[in-house]
């Protein structure tokens, strides 16, 4: 399968569509959690990458959000179920890391959940190490936070 990766506007139709699908999937996995307003938060993204199938269908996404001086946060990592297991999320994460370096960020942080073993495995495979959870995630027992120093 030929997949095309593009930087897109975080408010684009494709970005919002994948954001909504991610929200509903997470809401089903973590029904008692309070999820942030994903669509509203999209406007804060510095970079939004979408993977498109050969038929131009938006099938996966990942984004970067400025967190603090020198630190960026990975957000919106999501692949449609029927496209999982093909290395798409790894390619998006690689592109996000490359872009973060180009933007002179030195550290990447992210949050994922205890019920998402594939995500936990991906981040560990990429050299991310667990840290104490930050911000609104610090009181959530289902949150797992990671960081990685990039150069």
C-alpha positions as CSV (number, residue, x, y, z in Angstrom):
1,X,0.0,0.0,0.0
2,X,1.3,3.4,-1.0
3,X,0.7,5.8,1.9
4,X,1.3,9.6,1.7
5,X,2.1,11.6,4.7
6,X,1.2,15.3,4.7
7,X,1.5,18.3,7.1
8,X,-2.1,19.7,7.2
9,X,-4.0,22.5,8.9
10,X,-5.1,21.2,12.4
11,X,-8.6,22.6,11.6
12,X,-8.9,20.8,8.2
13,X,-11.8,18.5,7.6
14,X,-9.5,15.4,7.7
15,X,-7.8,16.5,10.9
16,X,-11.2,17.1,12.6
17,X,-12.6,13.8,11.3
18,X,-9.7,11.7,12.7
19,X,-9.7,13.8,15.9
20,X,-13.4,12.9,16.5
21,X,-12.7,9.2,15.8
22,X,-9.9,9.2,18.3
23,X,-12.1,10.9,20.9
24,X,-14.8,8.4,20.6
25,X,-12.4,5.4,20.7
26,X,-10.7,6.8,23.8
27,X,-14.1,7.5,25.4
28,X,-15.0,3.9,24.9
29,X,-11.7,2.6,26.4
30,X,-11.8,5.0,29.3
31,X,-15.5,5.7,30.0
32,X,-15.1,7.3,33.4
33,X,-12.2,9.7,32.3
34,X,-12.7,13.3,31.5
35,X,-11.2,13.9,28.1
36,X,-10.3,17.4,26.9
37,X,-12.1,19.0,24.1
38,X,-10.1,17.5,21.2
39,X,-11.5,19.6,18.5
40,X,-11.1,22.9,20.4
41,X,-7.5,21.9,21.3
42,X,-6.6,21.2,17.7
43,X,-6.2,25.0,17.2
44,X,-3.2,24.9,19.5
45,X,-1.3,22.3,17.5
46,X,1.9,23.5,15.9
47,X,2.1,20.6,13.5
48,X,-0.5,18.1,12.3
49,X,0.5,15.2,10.1
50,X,-2.0,12.9,8.4
51,X,-1.4,9.7,6.6
52,X,-3.5,9.2,3.4
53,X,-4.3,6.0,1.7
54,X,-3.9,5.5,-2.1
55,X,-7.6,6.5,-2.4
56,X,-6.9,9.8,-0.5
57,X,-8.7,8.6,2.6
58,X,-7.3,10.0,5.9
59,X,-6.2,6.9,7.8
60,X,-3.9,8.2,10.6
61,X,-2.7,11.3,12.4
62,X,-0.2,12.7,14.8
63,X,0.4,16.2,16.1
64,X,2.8,18.4,18.0
65,X,1.7,21.0,20.6
66,X,4.1,23.6,22.2
67,X,4.4,22.8,25.9
68,X,7.1,25.0,27.2
69,X,10.5,26.5,26.3
70,X,12.3,23.7,24.5
71,X,9.6,21.1,25.1
72,X,6.9,19.9,22.7
73,X,4.1,17.5,23.3
74,X,3.0,14.7,21.0
75,X,-0.8,14.6,20.6
76,X,-3.5,13.0,18.4
77,X,-1.6,9.8,17.6
78,X,-4.2,7.6,16.0
79,X,-4.5,5.0,13.2
80,X,-7.9,3.7,12.0
81,X,-8.3,0.1,13.2
82,X,-8.2,-1.5,9.7
83,X,-4.8,0.1,9.1
84,X,-3.1,-0.8,12.3
85,X,0.0,-3.0,12.4
86,X,1.5,-1.6,9.3
87,X,4.1,0.7,10.8
88,X,2.1,3.9,10.1
89,X,2.2,5.2,13.6
90,X,6.0,4.6,13.7
91,X,6.4,6.6,10.5
92,X,4.2,9.5,11.9
93,X,6.2,9.5,15.1
94,X,9.5,9.6,13.2
95,X,8.2,12.6,11.2
96,X,7.0,14.4,14.4
97,X,10.4,13.9,16.0
98,X,12.2,15.2,12.9
99,X,9.9,18.2,12.8
100,X,10.4,18.9,16.5
101,X,14.2,18.9,16.0
102,X,13.9,21.2,13.0
103,X,11.8,23.6,15.2
104,X,14.7,23.5,17.8
105,X,12.8,21.6,20.5
106,X,15.1,19.6,22.7
107,X,12.5,17.4,24.6
108,X,9.3,15.6,23.6
109,X,6.7,14.6,26.2
110,X,3.4,12.7,25.8
111,X,0.6,11.0,27.6
112,X,-1.1,7.7,26.8
113,X,-3.1,5.3,28.7
114,X,-2.7,2.0,30.6
115,X,-5.2,0.3,28.4
116,X,-3.3,1.0,25.2
117,X,-0.5,-1.6,25.1
118,X,0.4,-0.9,21.4
119,X,0.9,2.8,22.2
120,X,3.0,2.0,25.2
121,X,5.1,-0.4,23.1
122,X,5.6,2.1,20.3
123,X,6.9,4.8,22.6
124,X,9.2,2.5,24.5
125,X,10.5,1.1,21.2
126,X,11.3,4.7,20.1
127,X,13.3,5.3,23.3
128,X,10.8,7.2,25.4
129,X,11.1,6.8,29.1
130,X,8.3,7.0,31.7
131,X,8.1,10.2,33.7
132,X,5.8,11.4,36.4
133,X,2.6,12.5,34.8
134,X,2.1,16.3,34.3
135,X,-0.8,18.7,34.1
136,X,-4.3,17.4,34.0
137,X,-2.8,13.8,33.7
138,X,-1.1,13.9,37.1
139,X,-4.2,12.8,39.0
140,X,-5.3,10.2,36.4
141,X,-4.5,6.6,37.4
142,X,-5.0,5.5,33.8
143,X,-2.4,7.9,32.4
144,X,1.2,7.0,31.5
145,X,3.5,9.8,30.6
146,X,6.8,9.7,28.7
147,X,9.7,11.9,27.6
148,X,12.5,11.8,25.1
149,X,15.4,14.1,24.7
150,X,16.1,14.9,21.0
151,X,19.2,16.5,19.5
